[in-house]
Amino acid sequence: MQILFNQHKGFDPLGDCGKGKCPICARNNAIFRVKNSLEKTEFTSDAVAPFVGRYGYPNINVGILAPPEQKEDAWLYDAPKHWSSENFGIPQIVDFRSSLLNSRYNINVKKRIKLLELSQDIALSSKPVDIDIQLQEKPRFRINLDLHMAPTGPNAKLKKASITENPSIHTKVYKVFGDIDLKTNDAVNYLYENNFDENFLSKLLSVGTLGLKKDRKLVPTKWSITATDDIIGKRLINEIKDLNEISSYYSFFGNYLGNYYLILMFPEIWSYELFETYVPPNWNFSNRLRHTTDYESYSGRKEYAFGTVGGYYTVRLGILEKLKEIKRQASVLALRFITDEYTMPLGVWVTREAARKSLCSNPIEFSSKELMLEYARKLIKKRFNYNVNYLLNASKLFKNIKQQTKLERFI
């Protein structure tokens, strides 16, 4: 994925659309709006989330993300599912995230101090928590971008913080927090089944509020996001393996924020493969493009998905949710096409929600594999002027399906 963004030319750090609609304008607007607030070292706000860094592990920075002033709609600053459901654009999201101040302190991942208890209360709460913050220094404005995590804004060293109201903690959340004999995987899946979303669950995991008492420790936010998607995904895989295969061939197509997904389902036992490709505008159809890919068979995979990294697990989760919904299993080939509409990386929540949006579109049903693949070739040529055969010919999943078909005919 990093390679693909190195190819990506859509983000111009000096650009300005002049109309307030581009992410650079959103950043500039955020600077203007919070400029006066950044002159202060003490403020009262609404803490929306903890943030756990990874540099220097096991001695890492833990931050409290909060706008530099109180906001009635503070929850919107950390609400990926809502952003997606309401089709928020990149400028709106950058506007929210670049306004978040990261007040941070340093701690060993296994240590327990008062500030960590405060961060845990923020993570456990179902809504933003009123907080008084004192900083050691005036914060400097910057926007921090990451392929895995949503952006954050200015940061400064934390001197002192105190919560000025009781956190609103759901009884089911308090139950798993208090159960020090409940394993992390069981805790995550229990809350997921009770309609707590991945963003909330990854925060709980990152600040060491889940799992056996002896195993509880801080987990960098970047890792906790992928761990959450993987834990839930593996549980869903075990469930769908007990279901019958789909009876036909299905194709789904959709996008969010310039991330397009063509998802092809084959009437076979569970397997999954993801390809990610950046497609420039006005591409020459006969030319190849670089891509990244990862695959898992029915028996799963033992290594981390180093090609498509966190996006692999987010897209897999969306696919598994769909299969559980229709009560079937399938072999699923997911093709992601990144366009210049995606002007800056916003985190893997984008791939999760883009895949979900694609799977909510009306599927096209085909009576044969050949018809579905012909449709895929024509669709991708029309939308991106790209020859999708370059991906199909490199697909392990597609190769295994062809070999399996030949074996069935022989038998």
Beta strands, then each sheet from edge to edge (+ up, - down):
strand 1: 42-47
strand 2: 49-52
strand 3: 59-66
strand 4: 101-108
strand 5: 129-135
strand 6: 155-163
strand 7: 249-256
strand 8: 259-266
strand 9: 271-278
strand 10: 291-296
strand 11: 331-338
strand 12: 364-366
sheet 1: 1+ 5- 6+ 4+ 3- 2+
sheet 2: 10+ 9- 11- 8+ 7- 12+
end
